[in-house]
Amino acid sequence: MTGIDYTQKIPNNVDLQGDKRLQRALEAWQPNYLEWWGSMGPTDFNQNEVYLRTAISVDKDGWAHYGFVRMPEYRWGIFLNPAEPGRTVGFGDHLGEPAWQQVPGEYRNWLRRLIVTQADTEPASVEQQRLLGHTAPSLYDLRNLFQVNVEEGRHLWAMVYLLHTYFGRDGREEADELLQRRSGNADHPRILGTFNEPCQDWLSFFCFTMFTDRDGKFQLLALAESGFDPLARTCRFMLTEEAHHMFVGQTGVGRVIERTCQVTKEHPGKDVREYGAIPLDVIQKYINYWASSSTDLYGAEVSSNSANFFSAGLKGRAYEERYTDHKALNETYALDRFLDGKLVHEVVPLRNAMNEVLRDEYVKDNQKGIEYWNRIVEKHGLDFRFRLPHRRFNRKIGDYAAGRFDLDGNPIGEAAWNAQVGEWLPTDADRAFVKSLMKPVYEPGKMASWIAPPAKGVNDTPTDYEYVKL
């Protein structure tokens, strides 16, 4: 079923009305979700009409409809890609067996853990971004923020459907708990560290959607390979929506760079801060911060959990079809570990390095974004170049969390770190300056001083379109 039934209280393409018990359970969860949205979603804009896209089909062509809607009235629903007849498990010990339509009992706890962890990131990011509407640099950006927010909400619905449908009372309890945790709450935080970090300015938001949502892309790609077919089908459609979030991040940072380059050329030899722009080196610090934090999201470099998930057929590699050996039993992975205060080259079983395999793909994808930003600088004839920090830099998870590393991944002492950290990561003064620029610009077609206009509008609309009716 590719079309979505909007006649029901919860839009879906999973024949929800055919399972009255499940339908009642999800309809009972719906008011709690709306209460969470009202208290923890975007503040003060819920009565405004926003030009949003809504899924009307899961076909890759023409799947979305654009129109004005108030966010609490957005039709959050449950959308899965169509089932593939005869689909089999594509990797691990169950390679070639029929894909599971029900949860395999022996993997129930692992599978629930994977789904809950993914689900928890969705409301967390909404909570992190809930105040940003008050300082939007344009109506175009305000609309993009709200589009990201409502789609993160829909991704939460996608995971809650799986919990309610396949995990019984435990699943229902986990779904309730997803609305109880809070980003940054010391007593009841979100599961993953990056989703507890404050996101209080728009440069942080653009870096978050560039780097943290890109982690989401690769986690979803890995889960889209799952032998548990409902999870795979759910994640494939989520990837369709995720692409826009990364677009917002990459082009958003690019527009900040564009404006800084313009100001630099307009006022040679001057500090761009004087003209309301963000220095390129400060933008680099924000890149370093969010890229390193998001790199943590893949977990430890050597992990028995990643081996278990792969062997069980629950979580594969991104683009699993590109590999020739889908069991990964006799292959190895070489890496530098940080043990007892020094880097040690090791060769480990490939299954134990699946986190690192996924991180490899992530780093390569991030580098494309860096190259995109550098082309902007090159176009203006400036000699500054952006870079991606080494994966060892500023880590809080895994082997490298035990040491200090410079931007090139070289081990350094604590004193050297303290002497240079202000050149690598945003200082209090950097954050205060960026925050001082965060003044709302709500006039259609106008932009804040620190960001350039977009190359084109949303859905072929002009860039001065009234994307949010204030």
N, C-alpha and C positions, 0 to 999 in steps of 0.2 A: 504494500500500500504506500504510494508516494504522496498522495494528497493528504491534507490535514483536516480533520473534522472540527470545525469551529462552532458547531451547534451545541457542543457539550460545555459544561461548566469548566472543565479542564481540557483545552484543545489537545488533540493527540492523533496519532496514526497507529495506535496499538490496540484498537478495539477495546477501549477501557470499559465501555458500557456492557461488554460481554462478560465482565468479571465484576459483579455488583459489590462483592466484599472488598475487593481492591479499590474500586471506585469510591466507596464510602470512606475508606481509610485515607485516601489521598484528598478527598473533599474535606475531611476533618482536619487534615494538615494545612490545607490552603489558607484558612483564616490566620493561623499562626505565622505562616510565611508573610502574609500581608501586614500583620502586626510588626514583624521584624523589619520589613521594608519601610514601614512608616516611621519606625524609631531609629533604624540604623542605615537606611538607604540615603540617597541624596537629600540634603535638608532644604526645605523651603521652596522646592520647585515642583512639588507633586500636583499642584493645581494648574500648572502651565502646560500648554500643548507643545509637544516636541515632535519634530519631523523624524520619525523612527522607521526602521525596516522591521517587518515581522515575517517570520517564515510561514509560507502558505503551501509549501511542498518540500519534499526532500530530494527532488530532482536537482541535479547540478545546474541545469539551465532554468532560469526564471523561478528560483525558489523563494524569492523575497518580494514582499509588497511594501511600498513606502507610503506613509501618510502621517497625519498629525494625530497624536494620541497623548493623553495624560499618563504618566508612568504607572500609577497604581492600577490603571485600566489596561495596561499592556497585557496581551494574552499569552502569558507564560504557559508553556505546555510541554508535552512529552513527544519527542520526535526521534524515531530510529530510522536508519537506512533500511531499505528493503532487505529481507533475508536472501542469502545466496543458496539456492538449492544444492544440496550435496556438499556444502562447505565442510572442510576437515580442519583439524588442528594443524597449524603450519610450522610448528617448531617444538623442541623439547622432547621429553620421553614419550609423549602421546602423539608424536608426529604421524599424520595420516589417518588418525582415528576420527570418527564423526565429531564435529564441533558440539559442545554441550549446549543444550537448550535449558537445562536446569543446573543448579550449582552442584558440582561433584562434592560429595560429603567429605571426602578426605582433605579437600582444599577450601572448605567453607570459611575458616577463620582467615586464611591468607587473602582470599578473594574479598572478603568483607573489609579487611584492612586496606587493601588497594583502593576500593571504591570510596571508603570513608575519607581517606587521605586526599584523594582527588576532589571529592565533594567539598571538603572543608576549605579548599583554596577559593572556591567561587564566592561565597558570602564574605570571606575575609577581604578580598580585594574591593568589594563594594564598600565595606566598612572603612577601609583605608582611605578611600577617595570621597567620602561622603560630604566633606566640606569644600571640595574644590570648585563647585559651581559658583561660589561667592567671589572667586577671583579669576574667572574664565577670561582668557585674552581676546575672545571673540565669540559670537554666537555659533559660528562653525565649530569651534572647539568645544563649546558648551554642549552642543548637540552630539558630538562624537563621544564626549565623556558619558553622557546619558545612554548612548547606544551601547557602549561597552558595559555599563552598569546593568542594563536590563538583560543583556545577553549572558552576563555572568550569573544573573538570577535564573535564567532559563537553564544554564548548565547545572545549577544546583538542582532544579527540578528533574533533570535527566538522571542524575545520580540517586536522588530520593526515590524516583520510580523503581530503580533497580533494588534499592534497599527494601522498599515496601513489598515488591513483587516476589522477591526470591529469598528473603532472609527472615521472614516471620516476625515474631515479637522483637527479636534482637535488632532487626533492620528498622522497625518502627521506632525503637528507642534511639538508635543511632541517628535517624532522621530528625527526631526531636532535639537531640543534642547539637546538631548542626546549627540550630537557631539559638542555642544558649551560649556557645563559645563566642568570644569577642576578640577582634584584632587588637593586640597590644595590652590586653587585660592581664595584669600580673597574676591574678588568681585563677583565671579561666581563659588562657590564651588560645589562639589558633594553633594547629598542630605543627606547622612548619615555620621556622624562624623568620624567613623573608616576609611572611604574611602578617607578622606582628610589627614590622618596621613602619614608622610614620611616613606618610606620603602627603606632605603639607604644602607643596608648591607644584607648579605645572611642569617644571623641568624634571622633577622627580616622577611625576605621572607619565611623562613621555618616556623616560628611561625605564620605568616599571613596565609599560606596555611593550617596549622594545625588548627588554631582556627577560622579565619575569613571565610575560605572556608567551615569549618564545620557548621558555622552559615548558609552559603548558602545552605548546604545540608538540614538543617531542615526547612528553609524557603521554599525550593522547595518541600519538602515532604508535607508541609501544603498546598501549592498551587496546588500540584498534586491531592489533594482531591477535588478541586474546582468543584462546580456545573456547572461552565462555561467550557464546555468540551474541547474547543481548548486550553485553558490555562492548564488544567490538562494534556492533551496529550503532550503538549510542555514540561512541567516540568518533566514528567516522563523520557523523553529521555535526558534532560539536566542532570538528576541525574546520568545517565550512564557515562557521561563525568566527572562529579564532583568528582567521586570516586578517579580518578587519582590525582587530585589536593591535596586531603587530604593525599594520600599516599606519595606524594612528601614532604609534611610538616612533617608528623609523622616520616618517615624514615630519612628525612633530619636532623631534630633535633636529632634523635637517632644516626646518624653517627657522629654528632658533639660531643655528649656525649661519644660515643665509643672512639673517638680519645683522648678526654681529659682523660678518664680512662686509656688508654694505656700510655699516657705521665706521668700520676700520678704514675703508677707502675714502669715505666722505670726510673723515677727520684724522688724517695721517699723523702719527706720533702722539695722539691723544689717548687717554684711558677711555675705553668705550663705556665704562660705568657712568661717566659724566653725561652720556647721551642715552641712558636708559637701556643699554644692551648688556649682555652677559659675556664676559671674556671667554675666549676659546679654552683657556687653560682651566677655567672653572667648570665649563661644560665637560671637559675631560675628567675632572675629579668626580663629577656625578656619574659619568660612564663607569669609571673605576669602581665606584661604590655599588651601583646596582648590578653591574655585570658580575662582580665577585660574590655578592649576596645571592644572586640567582644561580650561580654556579654551584653553590652549596646544595641546591634543591635535589640534585641527583644522588646525594648520599655518599657513603664511603667509597673509596677507590676499590677496595677489595671487600666483597660483601657476600656472606652466605645467604642473606635474604634474596639478593638479586639472582643468585644461582638457583635457589628454590623456586622463585617465581618463574624463571625461564624453564627449568626442567619440568615443572608442573603444567606448562602451557598456558600460564595465566597472563604473563607480560613478556612480550617479545622484544625484538630490536626494531627501531624505526627502519622502515623500508626492508623488512625481512626478506622480501622477494629478491633483493639484490644479492643475497648470500647464497653460496652453493651448499654449505653444510648447515642444515637447519637444526641439527642436534647439538652441535658445538661440544661434543664429548672429548674429542682428541686434539682440540686446538688450544693454543695458549695466547696470552696477552703479556707484552713486556711493558713495564712502567717503572718509574722512579718513585719509590716510597720514602717517607720521612720517618725513620725509625731511630730511636735513641739519639736524636739531635742531629742526624745527618741523612743525606739522600742516599738511598741504597737501591741499585737496579735489581729488579726481580722479574721473574717470569712466572705467571700464575695461570691456573686453569681459566680458560676463556669464560666459562659460566660464572666464575667468581668476579669477573671484571665487567659484567654487563652494565653496571652503572657508568663505568668509564667509557664503554663503547657508545652509550647514548650521549654522554658528555662530549665525546669527540664530534659527533654530528652537530651538537649544539654550538660548539666553539666554531666550527666551520661556517655555520649559518650566521652566527654573530659577525664573523669577519666580513661577510658580504655587506652587512649594514655599515660597518666601519668604512669600507671602500666607497659606499654610496655617499657618506658624509665627506670623505676626503675629496671626492670629485667636486663637491660644492666649493670647498676651499680652493682647489686647483683652478676652478673656473674664475675665481676672483684674483688669482695670481699671488696668493699669500703663501708663505713658506711653512705655515703650521700644518702638522698632520696628526690626525687622531689615531689612536691605537687601542687594541684590546688588551687588557692586562692578562698576564699569564694565569692559568687556572690555579696556580698555587697561591696567588696573591690574596691576602686578606680573607682567608678561609676560616670558617667556624665549625665546619663539619669535615670528618675524614682525617687522613694522615696529616695533612698540611695544617690543620688547626693547631697542631702541637708546636709550630714554629712560626717564624717571621720570614717573609719573602718580599723581595722587591718586585717591581712591575715586570721584570724579565724572568721571575721565578727563582732567582738566586737566593739561597739562605742568607739572612743577615741577623745580627744580634739585636737585642731589645733596644740598646742605646741608639744604634743606627736607624732602627725603625722610628723611634720617638723623634729623632732629629729630622726625618724626612717625611713623616706621615702627613704633615700639613701641605706638602707639595703633591701628594698622591690622592688624598681623600678630602672631601669638603670640610673646611674649618667652620667654627661657629660664625666667624665673620663672613665667610662665603654664603652660608645658609641665610644669615640675616640679610645680606645684600639681595640675594635672589628673592627672598620673601618680601623685601621692600618693594620689589617691582610688581608684585602680584596684586594688581588693581583691576577690577572688572571692566570689561569693555563690551557693552551690550547693544551698541548701535549696529544695525546690519551693515556688513561690509567693512567695518572698522577693525583695526588690530591694535593690540598693545605694542608699546615701543620696542619690546625685546623679541618680537617674533614677526616673521614675514608672512604674507598671505599664502594660502594654499594655491597650488597650481590650477586646481579646478574645484568646483563645488561637488556636493553629494548628489549622486544619481542624476547627473547632467543639469543640476540646478546652477544658477549663477552664484558666485561667491558672496554676493551681497543679499542672498536670500534670507528671509526671516525664519531661521531654523528653529528658534524657540520663541514662542509668543509670550512675552513678558508683560 
